[in-house]
């Protein structure tokens, strides 16, 4: 990480020292990996319990956590189970001495905002770390502002710094199509794309890049950048949540905060979500959380202005009025 950043900015003396340090670290990691393979080597007549391999790698723990954290998204979860199964089998093949190419793990997530893309990227990092494909499995998120500079010579160090921070884990580039602005001669997004392309190839054993955004815009982005398209192995589409799923998400959020919905508040919530999801700028679970935060503020004001004493039930129960005060019920947009 430090090596990339210093080389981008630094003097030749520092660059040489850091390059030597980086080479030493790479050699150490290679030796450790070789020792691991030797320790896990299997004879041709050995057998392996795949369930035990999954448990030891924490695969089931990761997938179970995803089920708890995210409502719905069955197609997405199924793709992750398929990927996990492939990687487990590949690891076991390797222990038998069967040579298999490391699978390309760079991905593209498409879908509307608030559909769980960032959470899934984080869990993929955990999954790949447990299986030994990533050293750390951490998640680094970035947007155009994090990668593209404002003047000549500014983009390369910014992009290399982010790549350095992400090495050993997952780099999640949200709304990746904003990196590319055709027709603007003073835009430096092309340089950031080139550096990302190089990193996706040269660090493919130590970095997974996930590009995310709206499906139609990502398609246009790939058409303009075929080199990026060729490096993406997995395209995962995130469906919108259904009305019932949104209600379940809201109920979970309320419970996490030690609150509850009255019967009338529950009915109001369902009506609110049915109206809000048809309006512009709806962002799935993100909009649900924002709506509940506003309901909590209205509840607090209602209690504060009501006078008199309050009990635990009053403090922890959201009422219909706390939700129906939203202008969504009057046909307004962007609920307040």
C-alpha positions, 0 to 999 in steps of 0.5 A, a space after each residue: 500500500 505504502 509502496 504504491 503511494 510513495 512511488 507515485 509521489 516520491 523521490 528516486 531514493 525513496 522509490 528504490 527503498 520502498 520497491 525493495 521493501 515491497 519485493 521482500 514482502 511479496 517474497 515472504 507472502 509467496 514463501 508462506 503460501 508455499 508452506 501452506 500448500 505443502 502442509 495441506 497437500 493430499 495423496 491421490 487416495 485421500 478423501 476430503 470432507 467438503 462440509 468441513 472445508 466450508 466450516 473451517 473457511 467460514 463459508 457458511 458463516 458468511 452466507 448465513 450472515 448475508 441472509 440475516 443482514 439482507 432481506 430477499 435478493 435470492 438471485 444474488 445470494 444464489 450466485 454467491 453460493 455458486 461462487 463459494 462452491 467453486 472456490 471450495 472445490 478449487 482449493 481442494 483440487 489444489 491440495 491434490 496437486 491438480 493445477 487450476 488457474 486462479 479464477 478471475 474474481 473481478 465483478 460488476 454489480 448492477 441495480 438501483 441504490 439501496 439494494 445491498 450492493 455494498 453489503 454484499 461486496 463486504 461479505 465477498 471480501 470475508 468469503 475470499 479471505 476465509 478461503 485464502 484468496 485475499 490476505 485481509 478481505 477488507 472493503 475499500 469504497 471509492 467514487 470518481 472523486 476519490 480516483 480522478 484528479 483536477 489537474 495534470 499529474 493529480 489522478 495517478 497518485 490518487 488512484 494508486 493510493 486507493 488501489 494500495 489501500 485496497 490491496 489484499 481486499 475488495 475495491 468497490 467503485 460505486 457509480 463507476 460510469 462517472 469515471 468516463 466522460 467522453 468528449 471532455 478533453 480536460 477530464 482525467 478519468 481515462 487515466 484512472 481507468 487505465 491504472 485500474 485496468 493495470 491493477 486488475 491484471 497485475 494484482 489479480 492475486 491480491 485484489 478484487 475490484 467490484 464496479 457498481 451502478 445502474 445497469 444501463 449506464 454500466 452497459 454504456 461504460 463497458 461499450 466505451 471501455 472494452 478492456 474493463 469489460 474483458 476483466 469482469 468475470 461475474 455480472 450480478 444484478 440486484 433486483 428491487 425489493 418488493 413491498 413486503 420485503 421493504 416492510 420486513 426491512 423496516 421492521 428489522 430496523 425498528 427492532 434494532 433500535 429497541 423500538 416497536 410499531 403500534 398496529 396503526 403505525 404498522 398499517 401506516 408504514 405499509 401505506 407509506 412504502 407503497 406510495 414512496 417506492 413509486 416516487 422518484 429518487 427512491 433508494 430502497 433500504 436507504 430510503 426506508 432508514 431515512 423515513 424511520 429516522 424522520 418518524 423518530 424525530 416526529 415521535 420525540 417532538 410529539 412526546 416533548 410537546 405533549 406534556 405530562 409523564 411518559 413511560 417506557 411504552 411511550 418512549 419505544 413505540 412509534 405511532 401512526 401519526 409519526 409516519 402520516 405526518 410525511 408529505 408523501 401521504 399528501 402526494 409530495 415527493 422526497 418525504 420530509 
